[in-house]
Amino acid sequence: MSEKQEPNGKASATNITDQERDLAQQALAEYEKKNYKSCLEHLQRIEESRPNDPKVLLNKAIVEFYESGLCTADKFQKSLIDVCKQVELNLEQLDSLEDVENCIYYYNYAVFLYHLKHYTKALAMINKVYSFIESLEESLAHKVCLLIVQLHIDTNKHAEALKLITYIESQFVSTDNATNILTGSADQGGPIHAETEKTEKKANLDAATDAFRVSLIQYRVRSLMELNLFDECSQQLNTIKEKQDSITMFLIGKLEYLRGNHKEALAILKEIPVKDDFIETGECSSVLINNNVACLYHYAKKPTLSFTSIYKAIVQHQKNIVDVTKPTQAEGSLSGQPLHIIGASIKTELMFNLGISLLHARKPEEAFDCLIEAVQTYHMNPRLWLRLAECCIMTHKKSNDRDFDFKKPYIEGVVGSGKHRKIILKSQLFPDTKYSCEAVSASIPMPSLEFGSLCIRNAVLLIQNDTIDCSPSHTPINTPHKDYLFGCIQSAGAYIALCLGDPVVALKYSQELLKSDKINKVHKFLGHLYAAEALILSDKPNEAIDMLKESNAFDDIEPEIHEQLRTEQWKPDKQKSAKAVLYYNLAVALTLRGDLDKAGELLKQIWLSKIEHVSVPVHVVILALYIHLRLGQKEIAITLIKQNCPQAKR
Amino acid sequence: MYLSVNQLSTLMSILSEETVENQTLEYLVSQLHQFFKREDNFKVGCTLLMLIQHSDFLLNQTQKFAAIILCYELYRNEPIATNPLAPIFMHLLHKKVGKNEYVGDLPVLTMPVKIFLSNLIMSQNSKELLRKSAKQVLTARSDPSKPVVNTATILNTIKERRKNLPRTAKSSLPVIIPDPQKTESKEGAKQVLEMLISGPKSYVSHNFKPEMMRLVPPLYVCKEEMVWMNMSSRSNHQIMYDKTMCVSTSAATEARELMTKALKTPLTLQQQQHLLAELGNDPKLVYHIGLTPCKLPDLVENNPLIAIEVLLKLMQSHCITDYFSVLVNMEMSLHSMEVVNRLTTTVELPTEFVHLYISNCIVACETIKDQYMQNRLVRLVCVFLQSLIRNKIINVQELFIEVQAFCIDFIQIREASALFRLLKQLETGDTCSIGNIAAAAGITPSTIAAAKDKDKEKIVPKEK
């Protein structure tokens, strides 16, 4: 506290005339009625007699800001800093806050930073203000409490937030105590307040305190939910359930959603009233409801409904934002939009959801465009990078279905007739491998395998962190999850590397899969397949054969395949079918080594299982044909094609 | 397009029955080099190979033979081992080159042809040989004096080269599988050839090999991935108007002024009572009178009674520890000791503050130069310590060594030796007699007050 400051403080304290006091009261009254224009007039009259009173200057800046519809953030920021200079405060330096009188500047600046999403800085600032909490006027104290809790939640400090809430409740809302503290001055300060004012104030305070109490509980529920303490959440929610306000209803809905009670969640969403006060609150319940309904559709395996619902939400959200934006960019980058709208955009999260649902609706390219937007913000999330890689993979190959579909032609066709008749085979059954020869950088975001491999690299690096950043999604409690995610990332990496013709990298990824003993059976199975193929491409058929022969990955693969089938129709869908794939690849490896007879034996086994209605790879016919040709049994080969491919009979 | 339709018909006309029958091989070769550029060699070679391997395009043995010679001539300037078509000659000469190799419908060569071909491959100067026409070679009688030249060395080099190729590279087969039917052909050979070679897909250039089946990994399954959105209650946080503008009350102003005064000079009794009354009226006022921790020492020195009251009111504040640490670290004086003593009896102070204060006291006693002042100070500290012990505010065990050393240092002072006896008493566990000892030493609450009054004028004036 500097000595220099005192003349100012003293002046403002001593020289207040009755007229000024009246004007100030009128200004406050107009402010509370939101008549900013006339409020401003009063303030200007006060300013004439008190040109250096920082409180007058601050209020003038605030009212001007409100009058512009909070659209002139740049100007407000400048005025705030100027006023602070006058009282020798530096908003950037927290140590300069020593006098409780100056808290209001810091609070306002913290609010300003909060709306611009500078959460860490705002938190440091409000922490400083909070150290004066007991000395603050009660309505400001409440606001400071709410902001400090909010900022703890926004910076993921949930345990601290819970402690704060408990402390704040004990100090400000614990029934008798609270009313005593809050009305304390009124009860004792007889000379200042008249009796009537006292009771009126008490009634107002009760309403305000109750709202404050409810807000604190809502914040507590949020933090508890993030910490996965669901039982505590529902206990807390029960205490405020009957209020039926939208914030609480959304929270109840989320709890049901996280507990997997999707029906209940949907029922709650339907009850939430649709209000359109975006311009005031920066929030539009119908956008949120549409988004949340989409989440429920997504997990009900209705991807199309899901993405249309989110799409609706996005369109409306964008429209809301355009509607409140004024074209006055000249005044600075923060002007033109109301302050509370600047940080209120939830487009990134909506795009994230849209991307996930499009991916599950098997629209990988569209999904990619959405997720690439989300990853600009959430670039520390390894799951998001994996999703991007999945988009790249799905763009390259939609699914495994075609590999088991005997109805699709798998020869090129027939040329000529009579003695010139030729059967033309396909040079590649499916164009699985893609050697890039385009001079386009792999780092350009597009759903290419090259970009996918970079995504996987990011995911691999990020999953090595101790805690996995799942934002914007909810973070689950435990990490058996992490092993599963690891398996997904490594197998996607191996797949992409194989498709790009990079067996060394593919082998590295697949060996990671084989090393771990906590890996999902499906991934283990894929690890064997990919590793064997990488070995074949590196011309090591013996090692590949050993690997496939020893593989017992599909022993109890069935339950884990079923787990997968709940969200996606993945093939192979049965243990026998998985076995057929593995045997087929073994047959290829044997063929390449020259063990044509053994390979032929295996093919026969696979073929027998096809008769038992097991899905087997269509590749077996072509391999059988190949083996017969190599053995010089041209006639058998041709019969084989004709039997299995109606195209060749013609 | 592999070879254009024109190129194909040029090639076919070089190999036409008529040309082959009537012209020397040399002529055919020169025609080939005339119409085809070097860079087309491989394409021409593959086309020739297909013509040789399929039985339905070159009907005549002479034509097939000519095609074989052209295959060789395409790469004559290179060592035979690097000729990409070399394996075909080995097949023709040796029948079985490797186990299970697909060869298509390769013609079987007669002895004279084999001899000719082996001579051609092995001889340095082949010009002589090519002067013959294809027909002459085919119809030549087998001459026992000219046996088939041994090509085994070449065969080995070719095998050696193939060995170094990866298996995936050498396992390919052509995609065109002949399937001749007895029915009449609707198209001529030329038409079919055009489809195979000059068509948009030019099948002749393609081959197939065993492919591994590469499964796409399943999508990542995650229960909570979709983001559920709550209302964020952003509107809880709004820029706030300063309602205290121009409303500061006279009471607050007065209190503030009195406090400013109290930092500089002792207040009159009336002023003290007024300030304390104002503070009592409004519990929050204490925060608004401009008393920051760094100003506390001035208040303590000038108005210890007010300092005590203010500190008691600030107990709920977050900043109270700041005030404490200023208090224990300020220069030791009668007033500060009085304040600390009062605080210890009224509220529970953090132990570390009391300990810190005591050790500061002891250090102050030890470092003071003036003998008389030192005696005064030591007596005060002893009385203070006894009071703390008697009121069980400190557990003397925790400070035993320091306090004992202090007593021994100043044992000639009456209060110090009394304190020392008290310590010994405590050490032997005779707790019940503490009160007696204290009483014996003449320590009562009034002692401190008495000591204070006596020493006031001597201790308070500090050197600044």
Interface residues (C-beta under 8 A of the other chain):
Chain A: M1 E6 G9 S12 A13 T14 I16 E20 R21 L23 A24 Q25 A27 L28 Y31 I46 R50 D53 K55 V56 L58 N59 I62 V63 F65 Y66 L70 F76 E98 D99 V100 E101 I104 Y107 N108 V111 F112 Y114 H115 Y130 S131 F132 I133 E134 S135 E137 S139 L140 K143 L146 L147 Q150 G184 S185 Q188 G189 P191 I192 S215 Q218 R222 S246 I247 F250 L251 G253 K254 Y257 L258 G260 E280 T281 G282 E283 S285 L288 N291 N292 A294 C295 H298 Y299 L339 H340 G343 A344 I346 E349 F352 N353 I356 S357 L359 H360 R383 L386 R387 E390 I393 M394 K397 S399 N400 D403 E412 V414 V415 G416 S417 G418 K419 H420 R421 K422 I423 I424 L425 K426 S427 Q428 L429 D432 P472 S473 H474 P476 Y484 L485 C488 S491 A492 Y495 L498 C499 V522 H523 L526 L529 Y530 A532 E533 I536 L537 D539 P541 E563 Q564 R566 T567 E568 W570 K571 P572 V581 Y584 N585 A587 V588 A589 T591 L592 R593 G594 L596 P617 H619 I622 L623 Y626 L629 R630 L631 G632 K634 A637 I638 I641 A648
Chain B: H54 D56 K99 N100 E101 Y102 P166 R167 T168 S171 L173 V175 I176 I177 P178 D179 P180 Q181 K182 T183 E184 S185 K186 E187 A189 Q191 V192 M195 L196 K201 Y203 H206 N207 F208 K209 P210 E211 M212 M213 R214 L215 V216 P217 P218 L219 Y220 V221 C222 K223 E224 E225 M226 V227 W228 M229 N230 M231 S232 S233 R234 S235 N236 H237 Q238 I239 M240 Y241 D242 K243 T244 M245 C246 V247 S248 T249 A251 A252 T253 R256 T260 N281 D282 P283 K284 V286 Y287 H288 G290 T292 C294 K295 Q316 S317 H318 C319
